[in-house]
Amino acid sequence: SNSDAALNVSSVSDGATGLNTLNVTNAFSAVKAAVPNMTNHDNSYNRGTAVDDTGTSAFILRIFQASGGSLSDADADHAVTIHGDLA
């Protein structure tokens, strides 16, 4: 969990395998206001990501291996941008 270029990110919390919580500095105006987008790279382009909003100030990133369908942390770089209205 690393936020090298973090605009409006206060922290990233490492959860269980393949789960990270992205906490934002300035909350969004509504829980469903954000539309997440993500890119993944793992040398074989075998990763997928789901983003769940848990409120107006946190998002759970679920990173999985596409070929097996299981959550995974191994050998992958991830970048996410979340667009929405700030409160």
C-alpha positions in Angstrom: 0.0 0.0 0.0 1.8 3.1 -1.3 0.5 6.4 -2.3 3.4 7.9 -4.4 1.3 10.5 -6.1 -1.7 11.1 -3.8 -4.1 13.9 -4.5 -6.8 13.9 -1.8 -5.6 10.7 -0.3 -5.0 10.8 3.4 -3.9 7.2 3.8 -4.0 3.7 2.3 -4.7 0.9 4.8 -3.6 -2.6 4.0 -6.3 -5.2 4.7 -6.3 -8.9 4.0 -4.8 -10.3 0.8 -5.9 -8.3 -2.1 -7.8 -5.7 0.0 -6.8 -2.2 0.6 -8.8 0.8 1.9 -8.2 4.2 0.3 -9.1 7.0 2.7 -9.6 10.5 1.3 -8.7 13.8 2.8 -11.8 15.7 1.6 -15.0 13.7 1.6 -17.2 13.4 -1.4 -20.7 14.9 -1.3 -22.6 11.6 -1.6 -21.7 7.9 -1.1 -22.6 7.1 -4.8 -21.1 10.3 -6.3 -17.8 8.7 -7.2 -17.0 6.8 -10.4 -13.8 4.8 -9.9 -11.3 3.8 -12.6 -8.1 1.7 -12.2 -5.2 0.4 -14.2 -3.2 -2.7 -13.3 0.2 -4.1 -14.4 1.7 -7.4 -13.4 3.9 -8.4 -16.3 1.1 -10.6 -17.8 -1.9 -8.1 -17.5 -3.7 -10.7 -15.4 -5.2 -8.4 -12.7 -8.6 -7.0 -12.2 -9.9 -4.5 -9.6 -13.2 -3.8 -8.0 -13.8 -0.6 -6.0 -16.4 -0.4 -3.3 -17.4 2.9 -1.7 -17.9 2.4 2.0 -19.0 6.0 2.7 -18.1 9.5 1.5 -14.5 9.3 2.6 -13.2 5.7 2.1 -13.1 3.1 -0.8 -12.1 -0.5 -0.6 -10.0 -1.8 -3.5 -10.4 -5.5 -4.2 -7.5 -6.6 -6.4 -7.8 -10.1 -8.0 -6.0 -12.4 -10.3 -8.2 -12.6 -13.4 -7.2 -16.1 -14.5 -7.9 -17.6 -11.1 -10.5 -15.2 -9.7 -8.8 -15.0 -6.3 -7.7 -11.9 -4.4 -4.0 -11.3 -4.7 -1.3 -8.8 -3.7 1.6 -10.4 -5.6 3.6 -8.8 -8.4 1.3 -5.9 -9.4 1.3 -2.1 -9.6 -2.0 -0.4 -9.3 -3.1 3.2 -10.0 -6.6 4.5 -9.2 -8.5 7.7 -9.9 -11.9 8.4 -8.4 -14.0 11.2 -9.8 -16.9 12.8 -8.0 -18.2 15.9 -6.3 -16.4 17.0 -3.1 -18.5 17.9 -0.1 
